[in-house]
Amino acid sequence: MNDLIIFVLLFAATGAGWWLGRRRAQPAALPMPGQYYKGLNYLLDDRPDGAVDAFINALEVNTETLETHIALGNLLRRRGEVDRAIRIHQNLLARPSLPRPHVHQAHLELARDYISAGLFDRAERLLLDLVKDAPEQRRAGQRHLLEIFQSQREWSSAIEVATALLPRRSLLGSVNTEVLSESRQPIEVVLAHYHCELAAELLQAGDIAEARGQLQLALSRDRNCVRASIMLGQLEYQAGDYRQALKVLRKVRQQDADYIPETLPTLRESYRQLDDGPAMRRYLEDCLQAHPSAPLVLALADDIREQAGDDAAAEFLSEQLSHNPSLSGLAGLISLQIGHVEGRVKDNLAVLERLVQGLIAERPTYRCGHCGFAGRQLHWFCPGCKHWGTVKGLFGNHVG
Ligand SMILES: [Zn+2]
């Protein structure tokens, strides 16, 4: 009987409501003892729905008992008893005598019930009314609307609501920094990712100009949004503006150096299109010195191999591996050597290569810095903790 605790609380709350009503000598607020004992019977018979009905009837709705009704409904929702929470909150809204602020509060709780039940359309209708008509619940309503639009991937609507939630500068120039999204991330960070999501949809539809505009908006909201820079670099590369692609991608180094590896494929292709190998080599060497990572080592080794051959690349890789060991570096070194040996040595190297590749395939490549969620894909929205932009590549020293 896992509902026992919750209904003992219901029972206790009803009793407390009855006692308060009697103590304050308000005969109209007194519950009917019959309903009270009927509820208790339902509880003892393990019939929780009957118990909820009996308690609703026993504890009259008024300004004194409203908080108790709301608290019980919320408790049921948190326990996953959403249907019962909805009945309790709907019961409140069926009372025309309830003062407007209380009606709005019950509306908000009912919207939260609907969200928990996955009834997003109903929740959205309630919240839109609330945002329009109830100034005291507007911000809470907007935050829940944001939650719905985000889960439904309705990015334009999410952008509209998030923009309305942005901190406003006061006349004295101070900014209200309390305004954060549900995940407690700054709203600007979240908003920038919404613009990136919209840009990705526009790119799929082939609307490059609109997508570019959305990515620039993302950067205007959060100038450290690496995702917008990476996407913009890819967009400019596809549009044939290789210099602009490089300009945007090189900014990632200042925004967050942990994301440099994500820029390397488009960056290298852009330098190739411009036929500017020396500039690319200088950039890769600078990055490697300041922010060593396995993908940078491999990119440089690749460049050295193209320019000076396998031996020079192998020498560079061996030297790098001695102070920045990495599995992918080792795999690169083996693949450089395997073409230059024969017989048993070649066979042994092939076995070693398979082993190293197997180890690489087993290891996660990305991890969320907030919740530790690990995987082999870069998720801009962490599936574990629902934070934006907290997943990074594990490409630093001694890994990858
Ligand atoms: Zn996470």
Residues whose N, C-alpha, C, O or C-beta is under 5 A from the ligand:
A	BS01	ZN	C368 H370 C371 G372 F373 C382 G384 C385 K386
